[in-house]
Amino acid sequence: MGWLDRLRRKDNSGAEDVAAVMTRATDAVERGDHRAALALWGPLAHAGIARAQNNIGACFAEGLGVERDLTLALRWLTLAANSGDPVGQRNLAALHFRGDGVAQSDDEAMRLYRLAAEQDDAPAQDMLSWMLLESGLPEARAEALRWAKAAAEAGIATSMTRLGMMFHDALGVERDPAVAAEWWQRGMAADDPDSEAMLGAATLLGQGVAQDSARALSLLLSAEAKGSRLAAPFIKAARAASPIEAAP
């Protein structure tokens, strides 16, 4: 039985359906009223509802509606993670990754991200893929590719960008500039400026897409304006390669 099924159950006293309380809490969050949400999550968390435990832990971790308290964040997120809540596992992994309220441990972070990833939590899949690739271990690349694909298919733009990099640089897969460009196209459509930057570089060099210096410059400038640091190394070359045209 999944957490949504458990939320939909009513207790024997006929108390308000747990899912309805969670919905009210979500509405409070959308209004920016985290205190109201915490008041609703509290009884559920004490009753063992893992998602409510996660949400309280997240509020303590970020100081939302309550003073930031990493000790309490760790306590609540651990309860949620141990109950199998994938978001709780992912959020607890983030504490271990950053060393917030607990000793920093990439190993523990990866263990928890993997647990959440195996429950189809796309942000966890994305982060696990990144950590595996950043480890620099050739044997980790196949798993990094697997999780990046899963996250990308779930709509995570950063994984789309990473897949482009992996196909371009032959990391755990045969080099294929055309497939790399396709992933960067998808990442750009999903609003990741790094994908736009890399597509601009590929367009400048004619790798996987038709060479077009004017379009490349446009893509690179747009990506840089959106905050991508990957665009800058290519902009000078794209300017130099772009034709200067007289306007009518």
C-alpha positions as CSV (number, residue, x, y, z in Angstrom):
1,M,0.0,0.0,0.0
2,G,1.5,3.4,-1.0
3,W,1.5,6.6,1.0
4,L,-1.5,8.0,-1.0
5,D,-3.6,4.9,-0.1
6,R,-2.7,5.3,3.5
7,L,-3.6,8.9,3.5
8,R,-7.0,8.2,2.1
9,R,-7.9,5.9,5.0
10,K,-10.2,7.2,7.8
11,D,-9.7,6.1,11.4
12,N,-12.4,4.2,13.2
13,S,-13.7,7.3,14.9
14,G,-14.7,8.8,11.6
15,A,-12.3,11.6,12.0
16,E,-11.6,13.8,9.0
17,D,-9.9,12.0,6.1
18,V,-6.2,12.4,6.4
19,A,-5.9,13.2,2.7
20,A,-8.4,16.1,3.2
21,V,-6.2,17.5,6.1
22,M,-3.1,17.2,3.8
23,T,-5.0,19.1,1.1
24,R,-5.9,21.9,3.6
25,A,-2.2,22.1,4.6
26,T,-1.2,22.3,1.0
27,D,-3.6,25.2,0.5
28,A,-2.1,26.9,3.5
29,V,1.4,26.6,2.0
30,E,0.2,28.0,-1.3
31,R,-1.1,31.0,0.7
32,G,2.3,31.3,2.3
33,D,0.9,30.4,5.7
34,H,3.4,27.7,6.9
35,R,2.3,28.1,10.5
36,A,-1.2,27.0,9.6
37,A,0.2,24.1,7.6
38,L,2.3,23.0,10.5
39,A,-0.7,23.0,12.8
40,L,-2.4,20.6,10.4
41,W,0.6,18.4,9.8
42,G,1.5,18.1,13.5
43,P,-1.2,15.6,14.7
44,L,-0.7,13.6,11.5
45,A,3.0,13.4,12.0
46,H,2.7,12.3,15.6
47,A,0.2,9.6,14.3
48,G,2.9,8.3,12.0
49,I,2.0,9.8,8.6
50,A,5.3,9.9,6.9
51,R,4.6,12.6,4.4
52,A,3.5,14.9,7.2
53,Q,6.7,14.1,9.1
54,N,8.7,15.0,6.0
55,N,6.8,18.3,5.6
56,I,7.5,19.3,9.3
57,G,11.1,18.3,8.9
58,A,11.4,20.4,5.7
59,C,10.0,23.4,7.5
60,F,12.5,23.1,10.3
61,A,15.3,22.6,7.8
62,E,14.4,25.8,5.9
63,G,12.9,27.9,8.7
64,L,9.4,28.0,7.2
65,G,6.8,29.1,9.7
66,V,9.1,28.1,12.5
67,E,12.6,28.9,13.7
68,R,15.2,26.9,11.7
69,D,16.3,23.9,13.8
70,L,18.4,21.3,12.1
71,T,18.2,18.9,15.0
72,L,14.4,18.8,14.7
73,A,14.7,18.7,11.0
74,L,16.9,15.7,11.2
75,R,14.6,14.0,13.7
76,W,11.5,14.4,11.6
77,L,13.1,13.6,8.2
78,T,14.7,10.5,9.7
79,L,11.2,9.3,10.8
80,A,9.8,10.0,7.4
81,A,12.7,8.3,5.6
82,N,12.6,5.2,7.8
83,S,8.9,4.9,7.1
84,G,9.7,4.7,3.4
85,D,8.6,8.2,2.2
86,P,10.6,9.0,-0.9
87,V,10.5,12.7,-0.4
88,G,11.6,12.2,3.2
89,Q,14.5,10.1,2.0
90,R,15.5,12.7,-0.6
91,N,15.3,15.5,1.9
92,L,17.3,13.6,4.5
93,A,19.9,12.8,1.8
94,A,20.2,16.5,1.3
95,L,21.1,17.1,4.9
96,H,23.8,14.4,4.7
97,F,25.1,15.8,1.5
98,R,25.4,19.3,2.9
99,G,26.4,18.3,6.4
100,D,23.4,20.2,7.9
101,G,22.7,19.0,11.4
102,V,24.6,15.8,10.8
103,A,28.1,14.8,9.7
104,Q,28.6,15.3,6.0
105,S,28.6,12.0,4.1
106,D,28.4,11.5,0.4
107,D,27.9,7.7,1.0
108,E,24.9,8.2,3.2
109,A,23.5,10.8,0.9
110,M,23.8,8.5,-2.1
111,R,22.2,5.6,-0.1
112,L,19.2,7.7,0.7
113,Y,19.0,9.2,-2.8
114,R,19.1,5.7,-4.2
115,L,16.2,4.6,-2.0
116,A,14.1,7.5,-3.2
117,A,15.2,7.1,-6.8
118,E,14.0,3.5,-6.7
119,Q,10.6,4.7,-5.7
120,D,10.5,6.9,-8.9
121,D,11.3,10.2,-7.1
122,A,12.6,12.2,-10.1
123,P,14.6,14.9,-8.2
124,A,16.4,12.1,-6.3
125,Q,17.1,10.3,-9.6
126,D,18.6,13.5,-10.9
127,M,20.8,14.1,-7.9
128,L,21.9,10.5,-7.7
129,S,22.9,10.7,-11.4
130,W,24.9,13.8,-10.8
131,M,26.7,12.4,-7.7
132,L,27.6,9.2,-9.6
133,L,29.0,11.1,-12.5
134,E,30.9,13.5,-10.3
135,S,32.5,10.6,-8.5
136,G,34.7,10.2,-11.6
137,L,34.5,6.4,-11.4
138,P,34.1,4.8,-14.8
139,E,32.1,2.0,-13.3
140,A,29.5,4.5,-12.0
141,R,28.7,5.9,-15.4
142,A,26.2,3.3,-16.5
143,E,24.1,3.8,-13.3
144,A,24.5,7.6,-13.7
145,L,23.1,7.2,-17.3
146,R,20.2,5.1,-16.1
147,W,19.0,7.5,-13.4
148,A,19.6,10.6,-15.7
149,K,17.3,9.0,-18.3
150,A,14.7,8.2,-15.7
151,A,14.7,11.7,-14.4
152,A,14.8,13.3,-17.9
153,E,11.8,11.3,-19.0
154,A,10.0,12.5,-15.8
155,G,10.7,16.1,-17.0
156,I,13.8,17.1,-15.0
157,A,15.6,19.5,-17.3
158,T,19.1,19.2,-15.6
159,S,19.1,15.5,-16.3
160,M,18.3,16.3,-20.0
161,T,21.4,18.6,-20.0
162,R,23.5,15.9,-18.3
163,L,22.5,13.3,-20.8
164,G,23.6,15.6,-23.6
165,M,26.9,15.9,-21.9
166,M,27.2,12.2,-21.5
167,F,26.5,11.4,-25.1
168,H,28.8,14.2,-26.3
169,D,31.7,13.2,-24.1
170,A,31.1,9.4,-24.3
171,L,30.6,8.9,-20.6
172,G,29.1,5.5,-20.1
173,V,27.8,5.4,-23.6
174,E,29.0,5.6,-27.2
175,R,29.7,9.2,-28.4
176,D,26.8,10.5,-30.4
177,P,26.7,14.3,-31.0
178,A,23.3,14.1,-32.7
179,V,21.7,12.5,-29.6
180,A,23.5,14.9,-27.4
181,A,22.0,17.8,-29.4
182,E,18.6,16.3,-29.1
183,W,18.8,16.1,-25.4
184,W,20.0,19.7,-25.3
185,Q,17.0,20.7,-27.4
186,R,14.7,19.1,-24.9
187,G,16.6,20.7,-22.0
188,M,16.3,24.1,-23.6
189,A,12.6,23.5,-24.1
190,A,12.3,22.7,-20.4
191,D,14.0,26.0,-19.6
192,D,17.5,24.9,-18.6
193,P,19.9,27.6,-19.7
194,D,22.8,25.2,-19.6
195,S,21.2,23.1,-22.3
196,E,20.7,26.2,-24.3
197,A,24.4,27.1,-23.9
198,M,25.5,23.7,-24.9
199,L,23.2,23.6,-27.9
200,G,24.7,27.0,-28.9
201,A,28.2,25.6,-28.7
202,A,27.2,22.5,-30.7
203,T,25.6,24.8,-33.3
204,L,28.7,27.0,-33.5
205,L,30.9,23.9,-34.1
206,G,28.4,22.0,-36.2
207,Q,28.4,19.0,-33.9
208,G,25.2,17.0,-34.1
209,V,23.3,19.9,-35.7
210,A,23.9,22.1,-38.7
211,Q,26.6,24.7,-38.2
212,D,25.1,28.2,-37.9
213,S,27.2,30.8,-36.2
214,A,24.5,33.5,-36.1
215,R,22.0,31.1,-34.4
216,A,24.8,29.9,-32.1
217,L,25.5,33.4,-31.0
218,S,21.8,34.0,-30.3
219,L,21.6,30.8,-28.3
220,L,24.7,31.6,-26.3
221,L,23.8,35.2,-25.5
222,S,20.3,34.0,-24.4
223,A,21.8,31.3,-22.2
224,E,24.2,33.7,-20.6
225,A,21.5,36.2,-19.9
226,K,19.5,33.4,-18.1
227,G,22.5,32.6,-15.8
228,S,24.4,29.9,-17.6
229,R,28.1,30.0,-17.0
230,L,28.7,27.5,-19.8
231,A,28.0,30.1,-22.5
232,A,30.9,32.5,-22.0
233,P,33.8,30.5,-23.4
234,F,32.0,30.2,-26.8
235,I,30.6,33.7,-27.2
236,K,33.8,35.4,-28.5
237,A,34.2,32.7,-31.1
238,A,30.6,33.0,-32.1
239,R,30.8,36.7,-32.5
240,A,33.9,36.4,-34.6
241,A,32.2,33.8,-36.8
242,S,28.9,35.6,-37.2
243,P,28.5,37.6,-40.4
244,I,28.1,41.4,-40.3
245,E,25.1,42.4,-42.4
246,A,23.8,45.7,-43.5
247,A,20.2,46.4,-42.6
248,P,17.8,47.5,-45.4
